Amino acid sequence: SPNDVDVILVSGPPFVGFRVAKSLAARLRCPYVLDYRDPWIEKSNDTTQNDQFVQSAQSEVIEASSAVTVVSPSLLKWRFNIGAKEHVISNGFDPEELRDVTPYDFGHFAIVYAGVFYPPNRVITPVMAALRQLSDICSSRSGGTKEWKFHYYGPETDHVLHEAQAFGVTHKVITHGRVSRAESLSAVRGAGISVVIASVIDHVIEAERYIVTGKLFEALGVSTPVLFICPPGSDADQVTETTGLVQRLPAKDVDGITSFFQEVMAGKIPVARKLDAYTWPNLIKQFDNVLQQAIRQYAGLG
């Protein structure tokens, strides 16, 4: 019943879902709020329309909306200046889901990467270069070196093994292929370090400044130290600085990556702080505030 609908919140797929929201809101005489977890990607699989049409359609639904929530400050700013009705609500994690994740017992210090790659921006190359250095350092020491391995969970085993071979560290790399989400989370929780890669490019590309990958929050949710490879100046900087568990380094800093591996292996574990800011219960409160505000403004009460 139209009288039962106070506000419509839609979170994609943007090209289809956002336009449907605009149409439904007009029929039901209620406001709608757009939630961008990802950009409205021009020329994506969702549409074969040209860029000008897509941008025009996007402008129309944004203008008619009561509010727009975005995952990070730069998500829309490189294309649209929305103003006061834009609200930043970060990605995050569900503490209830992650609370029961059992850490996998690797039997050694495990450096884990769980996910996919998008060459040339997201590749495993800098990690393999650091593993080469780490292997050389450990080999030069006489005794007392902790056993370690790198584990990859994901579909691109060929890429990982190719780079491992190129750097001569195949003996230190184990690939697991595609696994369930439960197995992946168990591996991340049991890891000594979880590796997350946003981009190996030296500088931030404006259209990618917004990337704050969900994999980062999965590791934070299970309190695993994170090596986050990303150039400085991205929206992810706020997350890495706030949480304490994350060491952000650019891909070219192979020495820094190696040092981080060494430090954590030696027991110098980063201290977690302010993780609650990224839990779903707190993020839901932010969504609720935006929706309530949209309702009040639509009713002329805000």
C-alpha positions as a Python dict, from the first residue, in 0.01 Angstrom:
ca = {
    (1, 'S'): (0, 0, 0),
    (2, 'P'): (136, 345, -88),
    (3, 'N'): (42, 473, 258),
    (4, 'D'): (278, 217, 417),
    (5, 'V'): (587, 347, 234),
    (6, 'D'): (773, 632, 405),
    (7, 'V'): (1095, 630, 202),
    (8, 'I'): (1269, 417, -61),
    (9, 'L'): (1634, 325, -12),
    (10, 'V'): (1802, 166, -314),
    (11, 'S'): (2159, 41, -348),
    (12, 'G'): (2196, -74, -708),
    (13, 'P'): (2258, -207, -957),
    (14, 'P'): (2261, 167, -1015),
    (15, 'F'): (2172, 196, -1383),
    (16, 'V'): (1854, -6, -1340),
    (17, 'G'): (1773, 20, -970),
    (18, 'F'): (1815, 395, -928),
    (19, 'R'): (1583, 477, -1219),
    (20, 'V'): (1325, 231, -1085),
    (21, 'A'): (1348, 405, -746),
    (22, 'K'): (1275, 743, -906),
    (23, 'S'): (971, 602, -1085),
    (24, 'L'): (839, 421, -777),
    (25, 'A'): (885, 726, -555),
    (26, 'A'): (677, 933, -796),
    (27, 'R'): (399, 672, -799),
    (28, 'L'): (400, 619, -423),
    (29, 'R'): (449, 989, -345),
    (30, 'C'): (743, 938, -114),
    (31, 'P'): (1111, 1037, -111),
    (32, 'Y'): (1393, 810, -221),
    (33, 'V'): (1756, 785, -111),
    (34, 'L'): (2037, 654, -332),
    (35, 'D'): (2316, 448, -178),
    (36, 'Y'): (2640, 428, -376),
    (37, 'R'): (2863, 140, -263),
    (38, 'D'): (3018, 148, -611),
    (39, 'P'): (3011, 410, -888),
    (40, 'W'): (2749, 414, -1160),
    (41, 'I'): (2996, 273, -1410),
    (42, 'E'): (2964, 404, -1762),
    (43, 'K'): (2964, 140, -2036),
    (44, 'S'): (2935, -140, -1780),
    (45, 'N'): (2758, -471, -1828),
    (46, 'D'): (2441, -304, -1702),
    (47, 'T'): (2406, -90, -2012),
    (48, 'T'): (2520, -50, -2369),
    (49, 'Q'): (2416, 314, -2378),
    (50, 'N'): (2672, 582, -2451),
    (51, 'D'): (2841, 780, -2176),
    (52, 'Q'): (2647, 1100, -2238),
    (53, 'F'): (2311, 926, -2194),
    (54, 'V'): (2425, 745, -1880),
    (55, 'Q'): (2559, 1062, -1722),
    (56, 'S'): (2239, 1249, -1803),
    (57, 'A'): (2024, 972, -1653),
    (58, 'Q'): (2242, 967, -1343),
    (59, 'S'): (2215, 1344, -1302),
    (60, 'E'): (1834, 1321, -1320),
    (61, 'V'): (1797, 1058, -1049),
    (62, 'I'): (2050, 1234, -823),
    (63, 'E'): (1874, 1568, -861),
    (64, 'A'): (1533, 1422, -781),
    (65, 'S'): (1655, 1220, -481),
    (66, 'S'): (1616, 1339, -123),
    (67, 'A'): (1962, 1221, -20),
    (68, 'V'): (2264, 1036, -155),
    (69, 'T'): (2489, 816, 58),
    (70, 'V'): (2836, 726, -65),
    (71, 'V'): (3095, 480, 59),
    (72, 'S'): (3374, 738, 54),
    (73, 'P'): (3409, 1114, -5),
    (74, 'S'): (3554, 1095, -357),
    (75, 'L'): (3311, 843, -506),
    (76, 'L'): (3100, 1101, -690),
    (77, 'K'): (3298, 1422, -652),
    (78, 'W'): (3509, 1359, -962),
    (79, 'R'): (3189, 1368, -1169),
    (80, 'F'): (2920, 1535, -957),
    (81, 'N'): (2911, 1804, -690),
    (82, 'I'): (2600, 1700, -500),
    (83, 'G'): (2632, 1930, -202),
    (84, 'A'): (2453, 1904, 132),
    (85, 'K'): (2240, 1601, 53),
    (86, 'E'): (2547, 1379, 13),
    (87, 'H'): (2634, 1171, 321),
    (88, 'V'): (2943, 949, 363),
    (89, 'I'): (2864, 607, 515),
    (90, 'S'): (3163, 376, 497),
    (91, 'N'): (3180, 9, 413),
    (92, 'G'): (3216, -202, 725),
    (93, 'F'): (3171, -545, 878),
    (94, 'D'): (2912, -745, 1066),
    (95, 'P'): (3061, -831, 1408),
    (96, 'E'): (2792, -1092, 1469),
    (97, 'E'): (2886, -1280, 1151),
    (98, 'L'): (3260, -1262, 1215),
    (99, 'R'): (3243, -1342, 1585),
    (100, 'D'): (3199, -1713, 1518),
    (101, 'V'): (3467, -1746, 1249),
    (102, 'T'): (3716, -2014, 1354),
    (103, 'P'): (4079, -1927, 1274),
    (104, 'Y'): (4243, -2178, 1044),
    (105, 'D'): (4549, -2342, 1197),
    (106, 'F'): (4817, -2314, 929),
    (107, 'G'): (5088, -2457, 1152),
    (108, 'H'): (5318, -2169, 1056),
    (109, 'F'): (5310, -1792, 1016),
    (110, 'A'): (5074, -1732, 724),
    (111, 'I'): (5059, -1429, 495),
    (112, 'V'): (4721, -1449, 323),
    (113, 'Y'): (4569, -1284, 18),
    (114, 'A'): (4205, -1366, -49),
    (115, 'G'): (4049, -1210, -357),
    (116, 'V'): (4088, -1132, -723),
    (117, 'F'): (4323, -921, -933),
    (118, 'Y'): (4261, -653, -1194),
    (119, 'P'): (4579, -603, -1398),
    (120, 'P'): (4756, -371, -1436),
    (121, 'N'): (4628, -178, -1130),
    (122, 'R'): (4586, -471, -893),
    (123, 'V'): (4854, -741, -918),
    (124, 'I'): (5051, -951, -668),
    (125, 'T'): (5393, -845, -803),
    (126, 'P'): (5509, -615, -519),
    (127, 'V'): (5418, -877, -260),
    (128, 'M'): (5626, -1140, -441),
    (129, 'A'): (5918, -897, -456),
    (130, 'A'): (5891, -853, -78),
    (131, 'L'): (5866, -1229, -24),
    (132, 'R'): (6190, -1266, -219),
    (133, 'Q'): (6361, -1023, 18),
    (134, 'L'): (6206, -1191, 321),
    (135, 'S'): (6321, -1533, 204),
    (136, 'D'): (6675, -1405, 151),
    (137, 'I'): (6683, -1243, 497),
    (138, 'C'): (6555, -1559, 668),
    (139, 'S'): (6800, -1779, 477),
    (140, 'S'): (7095, -1566, 585),
    (141, 'R'): (7014, -1610, 954),
    (142, 'S'): (7143, -1909, 1144),
    (143, 'G'): (6850, -2064, 1332),
    (144, 'G'): (6564, -1904, 1518),
    (145, 'T'): (6372, -1807, 1205),
    (146, 'K'): (5996, -1856, 1220),
    (147, 'E'): (5851, -2080, 949),
    (148, 'W'): (5626, -1890, 711),
    (149, 'K'): (5429, -1930, 387),
    (150, 'F'): (5219, -1713, 157),
    (151, 'H'): (4867, -1845, 88),
    (152, 'Y'): (4644, -1732, -198),
    (153, 'Y'): (4269, -1790, -201),
    (154, 'G'): (4105, -1698, -530),
    (155, 'P'): (4065, -1783, -899),
    (156, 'E'): (4388, -1635, -1040),
    (157, 'T'): (4633, -1902, -933),
    (158, 'D'): (4818, -1876, -1267),
    (159, 'H'): (4900, -1510, -1203),
    (160, 'V'): (5020, -1578, -848),
    (161, 'L'): (5234, -1877, -947),
    (162, 'H'): (5379, -1692, -1246),
    (163, 'E'): (5493, -1402, -1026),
    (164, 'A'): (5615, -1641, -757),
    (165, 'Q'): (5828, -1819, -1015),
    (166, 'A'): (5959, -1489, -1152),
    (167, 'F'): (6087, -1395, -805),
    (168, 'G'): (6204, -1744, -713),
    (169, 'V'): (5968, -1794, -418),
    (170, 'T'): (5746, -2075, -547),
    (171, 'H'): (5853, -2291, -251),
    (172, 'K'): (5701, -2031, -19),
    (173, 'V'): (5367, -1997, -199),
    (174, 'I'): (5055, -2215, -161),
    (175, 'T'): (4748, -2157, -378),
    (176, 'H'): (4403, -2280, -277),
    (177, 'G'): (4190, -2170, -572),
    (178, 'R'): (3826, -2073, -530),
    (179, 'V'): (3690, -2144, -182),
    (180, 'S'): (3376, -2067, 13),
    (181, 'R'): (3339, -1738, 198),
    (182, 'A'): (3352, -1932, 526),
    (183, 'E'): (3686, -2089, 433),
    (184, 'S'): (3825, -1756, 316),
    (185, 'L'): (3728, -1581, 641),
    (186, 'S'): (3874, -1866, 845),
    (187, 'A'): (4203, -1827, 658),
    (188, 'V'): (4211, -1450, 712),
    (189, 'R'): (4139, -1493, 1082),
    (190, 'G'): (4414, -1753, 1116),
    (191, 'A'): (4666, -1545, 923),
    (192, 'G'): (4951, -1352, 1076),
    (193, 'I'): (4899, -1085, 809),
    (194, 'S'): (4619, -1030, 560),
    (195, 'V'): (4727, -859, 237),
    (196, 'V'): (4478, -627, 65),
    (197, 'I'): (4564, -453, -261),
    (198, 'A'): (4370, -153, -392),
    (199, 'S'): (4621, -39, -654),
    (200, 'V'): (4990, -80, -736),
    (201, 'I'): (4998, 246, -934),
    (202, 'D'): (5238, 507, -790),
    (203, 'H'): (4980, 784, -776),
    (204, 'V'): (4609, 803, -708),
    (205, 'I'): (4395, 807, -1019),
    (206, 'E'): (4115, 1054, -952),
    (207, 'A'): (3843, 818, -1073),
    (208, 'E'): (3974, 549, -831),
    (209, 'R'): (4041, 766, -526),
    (210, 'Y'): (3716, 638, -371),
    (211, 'I'): (3819, 269, -356),
    (212, 'V'): (3792, 135, -1),
    (213, 'T'): (3760, -237, -68),
    (214, 'G'): (3538, -455, 148),
    (215, 'K'): (3826, -703, 193),
    (216, 'L'): (3991, -446, 417),
    (217, 'F'): (3697, -455, 658),
    (218, 'E'): (3677, -834, 666),
    (219, 'A'): (4033, -845, 799),
    (220, 'L'): (3960, -566, 1047),
    (221, 'G'): (3650, -752, 1164),
    (222, 'V'): (3857, -1055, 1265),
    (223, 'S'): (4138, -837, 1410),
    (224, 'T'): (4407, -956, 1170),
    (225, 'P'): (4693, -712, 1095),
    (226, 'V'): (4660, -580, 741),
    (227, 'L'): (4913, -484, 479),
    (228, 'F'): (4717, -247, 256),
    (229, 'I'): (4890, -167, -72),
    (230, 'C'): (4764, 161, -209),
    (231, 'P'): (4917, 496, -310),
    (232, 'P'): (4882, 783, -60),
    (233, 'G'): (4601, 1029, -100),
    (234, 'S'): (4308, 787, -139),
    (235, 'D'): (3993, 782, 72),
    (236, 'A'): (4122, 465, 237),
    (237, 'D'): (4376, 674, 431),
    (238, 'Q'): (4112, 770, 687),
    (239, 'V'): (4030, 403, 754),
    (240, 'T'): (4394, 301, 784),
    (241, 'E'): (4475, 589, 1019),
    (242, 'T'): (4167, 533, 1236),
    (243, 'T'): (4180, 158, 1293),
    (244, 'G'): (4545, 108, 1386),
    (245, 'L'): (4560, -249, 1251),
    (246, 'V'): (4646, -139, 899),
    (247, 'Q'): (4985, -61, 750),
    (248, 'R'): (4932, 125, 424),
    (249, 'L'): (5226, 123, 187),
    (250, 'P'): (5269, 205, -182),
    (251, 'A'): (5362, -84, -409),
    (252, 'K'): (5704, 62, -486),
    (253, 'D'): (5807, 46, -119),
    (254, 'V'): (5914, -318, -129),
    (255, 'D'): (6159, -259, 157),
    (256, 'G'): (5876, -124, 372),
    (257, 'I'): (5653, -421, 288),
    (258, 'T'): (5933, -659, 381),
    (259, 'S'): (5995, -475, 708),
    (260, 'F'): (5627, -496, 800),
    (261, 'F'): (5631, -872, 741),
    (262, 'Q'): (5939, -902, 963),
    (263, 'E'): (5796, -688, 1241),
    (264, 'V'): (5469, -879, 1269),
    (265, 'M'): (5648, -1213, 1245),
    (266, 'A'): (5868, -1099, 1534),
    (267, 'G'): (5560, -1025, 1747),
    (268, 'K'): (5527, -651, 1690),
    (269, 'I'): (5152, -662, 1633),
    (270, 'P'): (4971, -338, 1545),
    (271, 'V'): (4719, -231, 1810),
    (272, 'A'): (4354, -214, 1702),
    (273, 'R'): (4156, 99, 1785),
    (274, 'K'): (3819, 253, 1697),
    (275, 'L'): (3698, -53, 1504),
    (276, 'D'): (3343, 11, 1626),
    (277, 'A'): (3314, 298, 1380),
    (278, 'Y'): (3299, 41, 1099),
    (279, 'T'): (3056, -212, 1248),
    (280, 'W'): (2718, -258, 1083),
    (281, 'P'): (2516, -165, 1394),
    (282, 'N'): (2681, 178, 1398),
    (283, 'L'): (2659, 221, 1022),
    (284, 'I'): (2290, 130, 1033),
    (285, 'K'): (2232, 417, 1276),
    (286, 'Q'): (2386, 652, 1021),
    (287, 'F'): (2157, 518, 750),
    (288, 'D'): (1859, 561, 981),
    (289, 'N'): (1946, 925, 1045),
    (290, 'V'): (1967, 994, 671),
    (291, 'L'): (1633, 822, 603),
    (292, 'Q'): (1456, 1000, 889),
    (293, 'Q'): (1590, 1332, 766),
    (294, 'A'): (1470, 1258, 411),
    (295, 'I'): (1122, 1177, 540),
    (296, 'R'): (1102, 1494, 747),
    (297, 'Q'): (1221, 1715, 463),
    (298, 'Y'): (978, 1555, 216),
    (299, 'A'): (694, 1616, 462),
    (300, 'G'): (807, 1976, 507),
    (301, 'L'): (909, 1917, 869),
    (302, 'G'): (1288, 1931, 831),
}
